Amino acid sequence: MTLTVLLPGLILQSDGMRMSSALPAQAVVVVHAGGALARVLTAPTVRLVGFGFWVFAYIWLGLAPLAMLASDAYPWPYRTGEATAFKAVAVIELGLVAYSAGTALAARHRQARVATARPGLLERLLSRRLAPWRLLALSGLALAFALLLISRQPGRLTAYFTSRQAITEAGAIGDGEGAFLQVLLSWSLSVPAFWALLGLLHVPRLTGGDRWLRVLRRLLLPVLIVLNAVVNNPVSKPRFWVGTIVLTLLFTVPRLSRPRAFRITAAALIAALLVVFPYSDYFRYSDREEVAVTSLAAQFTTNGDYDAFQQVQTGIDFTRDNGFSPQDALGPPLFMVPRSMWPEKPEDTGIRLARYAGYEFLNLSAPLWIESYLWAGPFGVVGVFCLLGSLGRRVDDVRHLLRGRSGSLAALLVPAFAFYQMVFLRGSLLGIAGPLTLLLTVPLLISTRTGRLRPSAVPIAPIRHASISGTGGHR
């Protein structure tokens, strides 16, 4: 009830509410996303990937658009017609339906696969365990790279504690391919530093004795904590990335792998996203204004962090005028190819839509819904989200299958991806392809294969969901 009735009701109570043809359709999106989120929270197993997806869908594409449609107020100046707004809601719901279908298909086939089939590629990848000496090598490389990069950074250490705007103005991030290289270098320090710290916290014991490992771990841990405080702090790094680090550290605690503890922590996280997140960009600019507390509906309609629905509308108008561009799907996987070698390389979708709308400020989002729609229309949306739903459910199931294996990628990589997934869903894909690639490949380099996997004795038969009062998740 809280997710599907009370919160939407509070938003619709705002002054100046107006009816539009898209508003009832948006109510369907809210109920769908809220109900699915409640079901994840009440599931008998912890589903972190599913949780991350439905949290984003519920807040950014459920509640926020509801406030925008009810008040006819949006974060950015560009306006579309009623038909475009209705079509944007339909595209969002189509993606949610496809994701739910993919999840259901994966859940339907998991019993036979786990009981009879040999472990697949996903099981073999996530069963890999941290290799202690590879992890120590990564720690040493991260520290050496930090000394080199920070010494060449304009402002050095102080640059990391001013603001992201100050770093830009200091020349650390310029224009063109130089900017791309600077950003890539920055992430090439931040991501390995994070994985080195996370790995040292969860590195498994060596079977032949681990005295030297314990000594080196005790020496390196405080140093890496300081390094992460410098290169991964909320002043100089995006909030979504800092949130990914904090939540990954939190949800790799074994106790939070238990459903009840997960429900409590996840409910607190949802409350924090609704109440605290809108004000967490305080350090983004050098000239900091006084924080003004406003209603949730006002935040949704004035804060550019919630522009996902408006960007979907802008993208639909863009395709009406320019058609679909399936070749743009090559941009994210080939992000490393420089434009000097590939002049027709696709432009960042958020930037392209910002230019189409006539904005001077170009750092806007491009949700996966509109990215996939630009590639192939409704067929692109259905294909991408059905695949994403199936993959997400498979990852959650494998993590549950391998629970209790300390130091495995199932215990460490899945939480990291589950929460960085919000950045992936918000887009643009071309802008986050580099950090995402590093986030997924670094743990593969510091891990090693384990012995043969056996089918788990995890109960596969459907289990009744737990009841959480007020969520609407009890069926």
Secondary structure, 3 states (H helix, E strand, C coil): CHHHHHHHHHHHCCCCCCCCCHHHHHHHHHHHHHHHHHHHHCCCCCCHHHHHHHHHHHHHHHHHHHHHHHHCCCCCCCCCCHHHHHHHHHHHHHHHHHHHHHHHHHHHHHHHHHHHCCCCHHHHHHCCEECHHHHHHHHHHHHHHHHHHHHHCCCHHHHHHCCHHHHHHCCCCCCHHHHHHHHHHHHHHHHHHHHHHHHHHHCCCCCCCCHHHHHHHHHHHHHHHHHHHHHCCCCCCCHHHHHHHHHHHHHCCHHHHCHHHHHHHHHHHHHHHHHCHHHCCCCCCCCCCCCCCCCHHHHHHHCHHHCHHHHHHHHHHHHHHHCCCHHHHHCCCCCCCCCCCCCCCCCCHHHHHHHHHCCCCCCCCCCHHHHHHHHHHHHHHHHHHHHHHHHHHHHHHHHHHCCCCCCEHHHHHHHHHHHHHHHHHHCCHHHHHHHHHHHHHHHHHCEECCCCCCCCCCCCCCCCCCCCCCCCCCC
